[in-house]
Amino acid sequence: MTNLAVRKTMGRFSLGRFMTHLLLIGVGICWIYPFLWMFASAFKTGDEFWANRLSLIPASFYPDNFIRLWTTGNFSLYFLNTLIVTVFTVLLVLMMTNMSGYVLGRYEFAGKRVVRGLFLASICIPLVSTVIPVYQVIRGMGLVGTRFGLILSSAGGGHVIFLLLFSSYYQQIPNDLEEAAILDGCGFWRTYVSVMLPVSKPICTTVIIMESIWTWNSFLLPLVLTMSNPSSRTLAVGLYSFRGENVVDWTGIAAGGAISVVPIIILFIFMQRYFINGVAGAVKG
């Protein structure tokens, strides 16, 4: 009787696992299908796209969509603009949130709880509501339609999550490291740069990945700031220009989407291990 009960239990458990895996596979297929469709459509001609819209295997690989985008579609310039804006925005955000998180996590000062509460409350403010004030500030500086203006506006946005990640990470570091540095004669800056900053490499990698994805895919703010100067457009804004009032270049949009997505996928594949370690370290305890 005991063996029979065990076999029945194992049978139900195996069936449950099988159904769970089957459900997850179905969800995974539904999630990845749009990406596969986009890559397939990027290699189709216009006629084939309308004839076999749901097909994931092009009849003949047609690379002219990418060539047309890169040459006549100015995607080489858009790619360069996006790369420059992303790199410098990530550097500025990393520097600001790291230093602010270090002070917020390691030091006690008057009104610290109020400051932390304000940071937490600011997460509830929609970023869309800040587009007009940011535009007014950038216009007052005379930087509308420039890469530098786009970098400043992107780096000055709401990055409270990164600040709180750094704050939580620094709180968990033992005080012995700081005390040893102080005994060696290190001041505030030397302690931060020589001791604490190298320790925060895992969370720095996490912030780099998240901010890179965020900035690379940003659309609304670059659209507003580069409307007067098409030469400063990013990939997301340049891709939107392929949608006309009467005609939509779907194969061109698919090729542009593939160009936009591939760098981010490569970045995450090579740095996902550091990303997971950084998030785990920040939320530990």
C-alpha positions as MATLAB code, in Angstrom:
seq = 'MTNLAVRKTMGRFSLGRFMTHLLLIGVGICWIYPFLWMFASAFKTGDEFWANRLSLIPASFYPDNFIRLWTTGNFSLYFLNTLIVTVFTVLLVLMMTNMSGYVLGRYEFAGKRVVRGLFLASICIPLVSTVIPVYQVIRGMGLVGTRFGLILSSAGGGHVIFLLLFSSYYQQIPNDLEEAAILDGCGFWRTYVSVMLPVSKPICTTVIIMESIWTWNSFLLPLVLTMSNPSSRTLAVGLYSFRGENVVDWTGIAAGGAISVVPIIILFIFMQRYFINGVAGAVKG';
ca = [
       0.000    0.000    0.000;
       2.825    2.341    0.829;
       4.611    1.776   -2.493;
       1.355    2.250   -4.370;
       0.697    5.550   -2.609;
       4.228    6.728   -3.369;
       3.828    5.830   -7.046;
       0.538    7.718   -7.252;
       2.100   10.751   -5.596;
       5.080   10.682   -7.973;
       2.715   10.300  -10.911;
       0.697   13.354   -9.885;
       3.921   15.303   -9.240;
       5.346   14.412  -12.659;
       2.087   15.349  -14.374;
       2.030   18.652  -12.518;
       5.588   19.440  -13.546;
       4.843   18.480  -17.130;
       1.806   20.786  -17.282;
       3.809   23.612  -15.691;
       6.623   23.218  -18.197;
       4.124   23.012  -21.054;
       2.474   26.242  -19.886;
       5.820   28.026  -19.547;
       6.891   26.866  -23.001;
       3.668   28.276  -24.442;
       4.190   31.601  -22.675;
       7.800   31.674  -23.873;
       6.737   31.100  -27.478;
       4.155   33.890  -27.249;
       6.797   36.212  -25.781;
       9.573   35.497  -28.285;
       7.404   35.242  -31.419;
       7.240   39.056  -32.052;
      11.048   39.257  -31.939;
      11.464   36.343  -34.340;
       8.811   37.873  -36.612;
      10.648   41.193  -36.602;
      13.978   39.606  -37.570;
      12.292   37.523  -40.275;
      10.425   40.517  -41.701;
      13.665   42.484  -41.865;
      14.904   40.066  -44.555;
      11.708   40.076  -46.623;
      10.777   42.114  -49.656;
       7.699   44.311  -49.519;
       5.659   41.893  -51.626;
       6.690   38.866  -49.574;
       5.905   40.703  -46.345;
       2.269   41.188  -47.358;
       1.984   37.739  -48.917;
       3.403   35.835  -45.902;
       3.010   38.203  -42.981;
       3.074   35.550  -40.234;
       5.890   33.451  -41.675;
       9.099   33.254  -39.638;
      11.258   31.967  -42.519;
      11.849   34.342  -45.456;
      11.644   32.763  -48.898;
      14.961   34.410  -49.809;
      17.048   36.518  -47.467;
      16.861   40.102  -48.706;
      19.557   42.245  -47.016;
      18.735   45.404  -48.986;
      16.504   46.635  -46.152;
      19.529   46.975  -43.888;
      21.657   48.524  -46.637;
      18.925   51.046  -47.431;
      18.528   51.979  -43.765;
      22.248   52.326  -43.139;
      22.954   54.446  -46.224;
      19.923   56.399  -47.409;
      17.993   56.133  -44.123;
      20.749   57.865  -42.063;
      20.769   54.983  -39.593;
      24.555   55.146  -39.413;
      24.214   58.681  -37.992;
      21.340   57.672  -35.691;
      23.366   54.733  -34.414;
      26.346   56.998  -33.680;
      24.124   59.530  -31.905;
      22.527   56.809  -29.782;
      25.899   55.327  -28.898;
      27.348   58.687  -27.834;
      24.274   59.682  -25.828;
      24.072   56.280  -24.129;
      27.749   56.106  -23.150;
      27.951   59.596  -21.645;
      24.533   59.345  -19.993;
      25.513   56.068  -18.325;
      28.770   57.597  -17.074;
      27.003   60.635  -15.595;
      24.222   58.587  -14.008;
      26.717   56.100  -12.576;
      28.829   58.869  -11.065;
      25.890   60.762   -9.536;
      23.968   57.791   -8.146;
      27.096   56.060   -6.833;
      28.295   59.074   -4.848;
      24.808   59.957   -3.619;
      24.101   56.359   -2.639;
      27.411   56.182   -0.777;
      26.575   59.222    1.353;
      22.984   58.121    1.894;
      23.985   54.597    2.856;
      27.084   55.194    4.992;
      26.576   58.514    6.776;
      24.083   59.881    9.264;
      22.942   63.480    8.882;
      20.007   65.640    9.910;
      16.928   64.997    7.828;
      18.202   61.736    6.330;
      14.838   60.009    6.699;
      13.089   62.958    5.080;
      15.510   62.906    2.152;
      15.079   59.164    1.688;
      11.290   59.574    1.893;
      11.345   62.279   -0.778;
      13.402   60.055   -3.039;
      10.941   57.203   -2.569;
       7.970   59.501   -3.190;
       9.516   60.806   -6.412;
       9.277   57.309   -7.896;
       5.509   57.851   -8.125;
       5.931   60.889  -10.410;
       5.392   59.883  -14.071;
       8.397   60.723  -16.214;
       6.046   61.946  -18.950;
       4.972   64.840  -16.709;
       8.565   66.115  -16.551;
       9.113   66.371  -20.316;
       7.879   69.971  -20.617;
       9.923   71.326  -17.651;
      13.026   69.517  -18.929;
      12.474   70.954  -22.393;
      12.137   74.472  -20.947;
      15.409   74.078  -19.045;
      17.299   72.709  -22.049;
      15.876   75.456  -24.272;
      16.953   78.082  -21.754;
      20.482   76.685  -21.982;
      20.366   76.845  -25.770;
      20.949   73.098  -26.120;
      17.758   71.991  -27.890;
      18.593   69.780  -30.853;
      22.110   68.961  -29.645;
      23.670   65.760  -28.358;
      24.910   67.532  -25.232;
      21.396   68.709  -24.394;
      20.064   65.197  -24.875;
      22.793   63.777  -22.629;
      22.075   66.282  -19.840;
      18.319   65.738  -20.009;
      18.687   61.946  -20.028;
      21.208   61.899  -17.167;
      19.135   64.303  -15.084;
      15.998   62.190  -15.116;
      14.566   60.046  -12.352;
      17.259   57.561  -11.363;
      16.110   57.080   -7.786;
      16.080   53.296   -8.110;
      19.810   53.268   -8.845;
      20.503   55.602   -5.939;
      18.587   53.339   -3.570;
      20.391   50.273   -4.927;
      23.754   51.862   -4.174;
      22.531   53.018   -0.757;
      21.377   49.512    0.160;
      24.613   47.995   -1.140;
      26.878   50.364    0.790;
      24.907   49.821    3.996;
      25.919   46.157    4.006;
      29.665   46.790    3.724;
      31.443   46.209    7.094;
      32.670   49.303    8.902;
      36.103   47.705    9.275;
      37.027   48.758    5.737;
      36.379   52.431    6.408;
      38.006   52.328    9.819;
      41.140   50.724    8.380;
      41.307   53.390    5.673;
      40.915   56.182    8.240;
      43.691   54.691   10.385;
      45.915   54.732    7.294;
      45.276   58.464    6.959;
      42.683   58.401    4.174;
      40.198   61.250    4.006;
      36.648   61.170    2.692;
      37.488   61.210   -1.014;
      40.396   58.810   -0.819;
      38.354   56.357    1.225;
      35.550   56.532   -1.305;
      37.730   56.255   -4.420;
      40.339   53.748   -3.188;
      38.269   51.539   -0.873;
      34.509   51.806   -1.353;
      34.266   52.397   -5.098;
      36.152   49.201   -6.094;
      33.921   47.189   -3.751;
      30.802   48.427   -5.551;
      31.744   46.948   -8.946;
      28.877   44.377   -8.987;
      26.166   46.969   -8.445;
      27.924   49.341  -10.871;
      27.603   46.696  -13.556;
      23.915   46.321  -12.789;
      23.350   50.062  -13.110;
      25.340   50.184  -16.353;
      23.158   47.479  -17.919;
      19.848   48.937  -16.744;
      20.681   52.525  -17.671;
      22.111   51.469  -21.040;
      18.862   49.698  -21.926;
      16.807   52.614  -20.646;
      18.745   55.301  -22.546;
      19.192   53.252  -25.716;
      15.442   52.670  -26.004;
      14.346   56.147  -24.858;
      11.885   57.712  -27.269;
       9.716   60.552  -25.964;
      12.414   62.879  -24.633;
      14.741   62.463  -27.659;
      11.741   63.023  -29.931;
      10.889   66.335  -28.262;
      14.459   67.587  -28.042;
      15.565   66.620  -31.577;
      12.418   67.641  -33.433;
      14.117   70.799  -34.733;
      17.349   69.036  -35.713;
      16.977   65.628  -37.431;
      20.758   65.143  -37.478;
      20.693   64.639  -33.686;
      18.033   61.933  -33.723;
      18.562   58.642  -31.940;
      17.645   55.205  -33.273;
      14.202   55.155  -31.668;
      13.268   58.537  -33.136;
      14.814   57.708  -36.512;
      12.831   54.482  -36.616;
       9.624   56.418  -35.994;
      10.325   58.580  -39.061;
       9.734   55.532  -41.293;
       6.055   55.714  -40.432;
       4.481   58.153  -42.879;
       0.944   59.495  -42.931;
      -0.137   57.357  -45.875;
       2.621   54.790  -46.360;
       4.417   52.706  -43.726;
       7.717   51.018  -44.581;
       7.158   47.871  -42.500;
      10.217   45.986  -43.738;
      12.365   49.049  -43.082;
      10.910   49.389  -39.589;
      11.609   45.692  -38.941;
      15.215   46.097  -40.094;
      15.621   49.211  -37.952;
      14.159   47.384  -34.955;
      16.651   44.573  -35.461;
      19.528   47.065  -35.592;
      18.269   48.693  -32.397;
      17.714   45.484  -30.459;
      20.853   43.498  -31.285;
      23.385   45.669  -29.335;
      21.260   45.521  -26.192;
      20.832   41.748  -26.482;
      24.601   41.303  -26.885;
      25.277   43.577  -23.896;
      22.888   41.661  -21.646;
      24.138   38.233  -22.747;
      27.740   39.047  -21.885;
      26.938   40.874  -18.626;
      23.901   39.021  -17.262;
      25.986   37.160  -14.664;
      27.243   40.441  -13.208;
      23.742   41.891  -13.422;
      22.252   39.085  -11.306;
      25.099   39.227   -8.788;
      24.739   42.985   -8.430;
      20.977   42.878   -7.826;
      21.381   39.986   -5.377;
      24.054   41.924   -3.474;
      21.969   45.084   -3.333;
      18.861   43.382   -1.902;
      20.693   40.948    0.356;
      19.524   41.093    3.920;
];
